[in-house]
């Protein structure tokens, strides 16, 4: 047995005895369920994703049901999970597959990669786990296993390192039992070869792992070089009526929180009067500044100055023109809301 076959066989044997086999997406395996789970697990821990996946499957048990839903319905179920482009791309892809592939996800790598939000690793998982094909995967857990096993220095997002990791993933992915191996190596990274405090004594490839021999496991993989995040400032206008209805405005599909409902936003309080005229508000109001909050994105920090406006007397703004609704906290509409907006609404 060569070293490549030995590597794969040891991981498969470990999975038979120690691997998780009862995660929600491991039951009733279909391309649709694997696809949704893989998208949800991007940048998200398993424990966090499970309740979202279960709710999503209860509401959208099939790809066709997802395609028929509105974007608001999809994003409402995504609220709190973050990285909302994932939810938007799921919806877009579902509509494409429903119209062009009769509601069945393609099992061809090139066709999958042409769909919104599906990268090579996600496509590989769909093909190998649900379609009986032979394609490698390379998610964060797999990258960590491979980088430690081969003591590969650097940040895995670097193109040259990622190319090297894909070659290793291709070599180790067996032609048979690909579905089990794919789940096994992901599970190994998630439960044993963890980011901190790896459980090397329980690892099936402990003897082949260079990082383990060097006692240098935790330096692999290296973190992305950090830069000081720029800070952007904004003002959220929280307009509330005596009936505790709150004005929300739908954001453009492009940009942060695309397609979600937020408080109207202006760059500074100096623009308050212009904002009131634009939306058609008139009448007496009371203004109260709330404590600033900061929300961190991957590329910058957003410093938010919330301003609570109590409407004493007001005309109704041009709701449709400005993509606005009145949101009733007691009887909430099912729409997608970013986590900071949910927190602000609860705090009022």
N, C-alpha and C positions, 0 to 999 in steps of 0.2 A: 504493500500500500504506500503510495507516495504522500508527501507532506500535505498536498492540497486535499486529497481525499480524506486523509486522517483528520485534518482541521474540520471539515464539514461533517464527518461521521461523528466526531466527539460532540459537536454542538447538537446534532440530531439526537444522539443518545441521551444527552443531558435534558433536552426538551421533553423526551418521552416520559421522564420521571419527575422533572422539576418545573417544566414550563407551564405558564398559564394557558388554559385551554377553554376557559368559560367566560372570557370577556364578551360583552354584548355582540360585538362585530364578528366574533368567532362562532357564533351560533347562526344557523340558517345562512351559511355563507352564500352571498351573491355578489356579482360585480358592483351593483349599486351600493350595497351595504359596506363593502370594502372601500369603495371610492369615498363615501361620506366619512367613514371613520378615518381614513388617511388624511383627508383635508382637515378634519377637526383636530387631529393629533399633531399637525404642524404647529410648532411653537406652543404646544399645550400638553400638560401632563395627563396621563391616563385617568387618574382619579377625577380630574376636573372635567375631562371630556365625556365620561360615562353618562352622567345625568343629561347632558345636552344631547348626546347621541340617542338615548332612550326616548326623550321627548320628541326629537326630530323624527324618529322612526314611527312613533305613535301618530304623529300628525301627517307625515309624508311616507307611508309605507312602501311606496313604489316611485320610480323615476317619473312616471307619468303624473302622479299626484303632485310631485314637486314642480314639474313643468307647468301645471295648471294653476299653481298658487301665485299670489301677487308677491312682489318684492317685499312689501311691508310685512306680510305673513312670515316670510323666510327670515328677515332681519329681526323680527320680534322674538323668534326662537333663538336667534344668535346673540341677543343682548347679554352682555357680560362676558362673552367668550373672547372678544377682541379680534383684531385683524379682520375687520369686516369685509375686506375684499374677498376673503375666502367664501363667505356666504353669498356675496353677489355673483362670484364666478360659478358656484354650484348651481345657482338659479339659471344663469345664462347657458351653462353647459347642458342642463336638463332640458331646456327649451330646444337647443340645437339637436340633441340626441332624439328627443321626441319627434321632431319634424323630419330629420334626415336619416335616422337610423331605426325608425319604428319603435323608439323607446328602449332600445337595447344598446348598452355601452359597447363600443367596438372592442375587439380583443387584439387588435393590431397596434403595435407600438407607435407607428407614425400617425395613425388616425387619432389615437388617444392624445398624443403630444400636440395635436392641432387644436384641441379643445381648451377653452379658457380655464386657467388655474391648474392644469394637470402637467406636472413636470415629469422628468424621467423616472424618479423614484416612485412617485405615486402610480404612474403607468405600470412600472414593473410589479408593484404590489398587486394591482388589479389583475394583471395577466398571470402572475405566478400563483396567487392565492385562490383566485376565483375562476380562472379560465383554463387552468391546466397547462399553461405555457412555461417557457423557460426564459425568464428575464431577471436580472439582478435588481436589488434595491440599494439605496444609500441614504437612509435617513440619519438623523443626528446620533441615534444609538449605535447604528452600524458603523458610522464613521469613528466613533470613540473606540469600539472594539478593535477595528482594523488599525487605527493609529497607535494604540497601545501594543497590540500584538507585534507590530513592525517598528515600533519606536520612531514614528514619523513626526518630526518637529514641524511647528508652524500652525497657522490658523487654517482649519479645513475649508474655509470659504475661498481661499486662494485658488485660482484656476489651476495652477500646476499641481497643487496637492490634491485637489478634487479629481483631476484627471488620473493621478496615480491611484487614488482610492477606488475609482470606478474600475480600473484594470484589476485590482485585487478582488473587488466584489464579483467581477465576471469570472475570475479564476476559481473562486471558492464556491460559487453557486452551482450545486450539482444538477445534472441533467434529469435525475429522477428525484422524486419527493421534494421538488422545488418549493411547493406550497408550504410544507412543514419547515423546511430550512429557512425560508423567508421569515416565517413567524418566530422561529427559534432564535435566529441571530438578533432580531429586534428585541425579543424578550430578554435575551442574555444581557444586552446593553442596558435595558430598562431596569432589571432587577438585580444583576450581579456586577456587571462592569459599569457601575454608576459613576456619575461625575465626581462626587466626593465620597470618600469611604468605600471604595470598591471591595467587594467580598471575594477576594482572589482565591481563598481556600475552597470556595465552592465553584470555581470556574473550571469548565471542562478542558480549556486550552491553556491552563495555568503554566504547564511545562513548556509550551511553545511561545509564550508571551515574553518578548524582549523587555518590555517595561517592567514586568514582574521580576525578571531576573535582575534588573538594574535597581529595583526598589524605587522606581521613579514614575509610578502609575499616574499620580495626580497632575503631572506636568503635561500630560497628553489628554486631549488636544489642547493646544495653546489658545488663549482667549483672543478674540478680535482686538486688534490695536484700538485703544480707546482714545477718543477725542472729546474735548469739552463740548457738550451739547449747547447749541445756541438757544437763547430764550426768546420766544415770541409772546407778545402781550395782546390780549383781546378783552372785550367787555361783553358779557352775556346779559341780555335784557330779559328779566323774569317778570313778565306782566301777568298779574293775577287779579281776577274779578272777585267781587264779594261772594260769589258762589264757589270760590276756590277753583275756578277754571284757569288754566295756564296756557298762554300762547306759545305754540311750538311751530317751527318752520322746518320744512324738509330741505336737507342739504343737497347740493348737486352730487351727481353720481361720482364725479372725479374729485379727488382731494380727500382730506381726512373725514372719517365718518360718512363716507359717501352713501347717499340714499337713506340715511338715518334722520330721525327727527330731533332737533335741538332747539335751544332758545335762540331767538334772533341775535345776531352778533354784529357789533360795530367795533371799530378800531379804537375809539376813545369816547368818553362821555361828552366831549364837545360836539359830537355828531348827533346827540339825542334829538334835537328839534328836527333835523333833516330826516332822521329815521321815523319820527312820529308822522311827519307829513307824507313820507313815501308810503307808509302802510295805511294812512288814512285815519289815524287816531285823532280824537279831539276830546276836550274836556279836562276836568281837574284830575291830577294824579299826585300820589305821594311817593317819593323816592327814598329808598333805604339801601345803603351800601352794605353788602355782606362780606365776610372775610374772604380774602383771595385764596384760591386753590391752585395747585400746580399738577398738571398731568403730563407724564413723560411718554413720548413716542420714541421710536428707534432712532430718529435723526434730530430731534429737538425737544425742548420742553415748552409746554404751553402754559403761560401764566394767565389765569382767568380771574377777572374781576366781576363777580356777580352783582347785579343791581336789581333789587326787588322793587317793582313798581305796582302799587296798589291803585286799581282803577276806581275812582269815586264815581265818575260819570264818563262814559266814552261811547263813541259811535263804533260800529263794527268795521274793522278794516277790510280791505279788499282781499278776502281770504284766498280765493282761487288764484288770483293773479300773483300773489306773493307766496304761494305754496304753504299757507298757514292753516292751522286748526286750533280749536280750543280743546285742551286736554283736561278731562275731568279725573281728578285723582281718585275720587270715590268709585267711579265707573270707567276705568281706563280703557281707551281704545287699544287694540292689539297692533302695536307698531314697534319698529326697531328703535331703541334708545341707547346711546352710548352710556357706559357705566358712570362717568362723572355726572351726566344729566340725571340718571336715576337717583344718585346720591343727593344731588341738589334738590330734586323734587321731594324726596323723603324728608329733607331737612327743613323745608319751608313750613 
